[in-house]
Amino acid sequence: MSDKTQTPVSRSWLFRAWDSDVAYSFRTSPVAIVAGFVALAIILLAILAPWIAPHNPYDPSTLNLMDGFTPPMEPNAFTGNVYWLGTDNQGRDIFSTLLYGARISLFVGFAAVLFAMVLGIAAGLAAGYRGGWVDSLLMRVADVQLSFPSILIALLIFGVARGFIPPAHRETMAIWVLIVAIGLSDWVQYARVVRGATMVEKNKEYVQAARVIGAHPLKILVRHILPNVMGPVLVIATIGLALAIIAEATLSFLGVGVPPTQPSLGTLIRIGQQYLFSGEWWILLFPSITLLALALAVNLLGDWLRDALNPRLR
Amino acid sequence: MLAFIIRRVLQSVLVMLVVALVSFSLFRFVGDPISSMVGQEASIADREALRDALGLNDPFLMQFIRFVGDAIQGNFGISYRLQQPVMELILSRLPATIELALVSGVMAFIFGVGFGVYTALRRKGWVSNTIMTVSLIGVSLPTFLIGVLLIWVFAVELQWLPSFGRGDVVDLGWWRTGFLTHSGRLSLILPAITLGLYQMTLIMRLVRAEMMEVLRTDYIKFARARGLTNRAVHFGHALKNTLVPVITITGLQLGSIIAFAIITETVFQWPGVGALFINSVRFVDVPVMAAYLMLIALIFVVINLIVDLLYYVVDPRLRVDRAKTRH
């Protein structure tokens, strides 16, 4: 204890991060380590997809239709090519489409969570700090939205937005519409938590002190209150990431998500389902496992983070 | 009490009006209804005449009022894609969805309460651990993936159960039921499991948590001190008191079952309302989208209203500031 307080400056931030309570709880939780490792591995593979993947699934000129339906680890009957995880109906290497698919799923997931987070935090700060009609309006909207399942709201927003976009742009805009739809369906959680925390924080001495100095309300909110309400927000964001990935996969599976030319994990499962009855199980199995591993790992990380950041459980 | 009911009903009406406004905006702003009604040969003058005749040049508010009036009478126009009255389409598909939702809801409730009680009473055993682990996977697995995997195992590999459709159906008046035939009942199994699994895990975790909470209370200790059998303590006293929140949550979940039916119906090609809606989103079939939106909103609003009022009746502690602290 005394050691640490005497030499705070010479310690690097890396050491302080390693030495923190959260990091300690991570090191001592096998579940969190495994989940973190799986999530990190999938994220890294997805980011590095263009350099790792043996084929580029977006480039039709590299595909050979004769390679279609090659089982995993077996040479193709016509071409003799061997693929780790086999190929799909168009001869696309499953391993490569998986990497690129995970890339899209993760991109949509992260972007949707970021969008929902920014929107929710802004609404929550405004409602909690201002109170009055801003608060009651935002919370009524939140109440109404919370009584509907978020997947339904995402579907509706997606459907409405598609109607507004001219048909020529629907394919290219689909991914952005998807992000907005999933983000809008999920902002309420953040808004509620931030609002509650803000109402507690705004009466504390440090906020009053900042107000007495004459700091701008916006500055008080962003510099003083926001850092103190971020803990629970990060927990929701982690679990929200798993939910967003699942929502994206669900919408894509239903055929209303990303276009088939840029398959995400959900689209791949959709394609795989069509070939289940003719015995090509690998087209379905590998995307399903990837999606499950990703969702489960992120969920477990979220659970762990919630316990780690909860002072009552220490 | 009366003031609360009136406020709550007014709130519900307001929600319905907002949803109606969204549905109506769909008609107004998504595509041109005239061009989806007439052929390419129609002249501009003809189009304008039709526009006038249909009242599309009236002020926004007038049209909105007319839309709400029509909606109350169940008139949502004609589907762009199927060229049939929307209400007819929805009514003909509603029984399929309701039967599916009902079976999976009942299943989720029975198994959820059963597993929940079991895992609360025997916390250490390997059966409980297995159930808890499986339930964690059940929560993480997306609904559609559960459906696809069930099809793979039970329809493709084992070939025990059909993988799509409703099997043979019997018409009871306008209600088309699958309960009365063997193939109808068989086809119901996989979709019902798919739809109910998530709700089951939810109910199970809730019952388990509530049950463990209740088992620690004084009146349970007192009941044991009186020398009652385990059976009487667990089921007569503990379970009874856990069921109030469970029933309300289950009620609220009915709405989500209907919403998640969209996914299940797509996976199993179940001819219900959800599948109709997904196709309308895919083909931008505005009248069907609008009608489905209103229907779902109505179901949700009514369920929420009933649950809120029931809460109010059942639990006197909540009567003070019920409206403020929902969820």
Interface residues (C-beta under 8 A of the other chain):
Chain A: D143 V144 L146 S147 F148 P149 I151 L152 L155 L156 F158 G159 V160 R162 G163 F164 A242 I246 A249 T250 F253 L254 G255 V256 G266 I269 G272 Q273 L276 F277 W281 L284 S288 L291 L292 A295 L296 N299
Chain B: V15 V18 V22 L26 F29 V30 G31 L136 I137 V139 S140 L141 P142 T143 F144 L145 V148 L149 I151 W152 V156 S163 L252 G255 S256 A259 F260 I262 I263 T266 V267 F277 I278 S280 V281 R282 V284 V286 M289 L293 I296 A297 F300 V301 N304 R326 H327
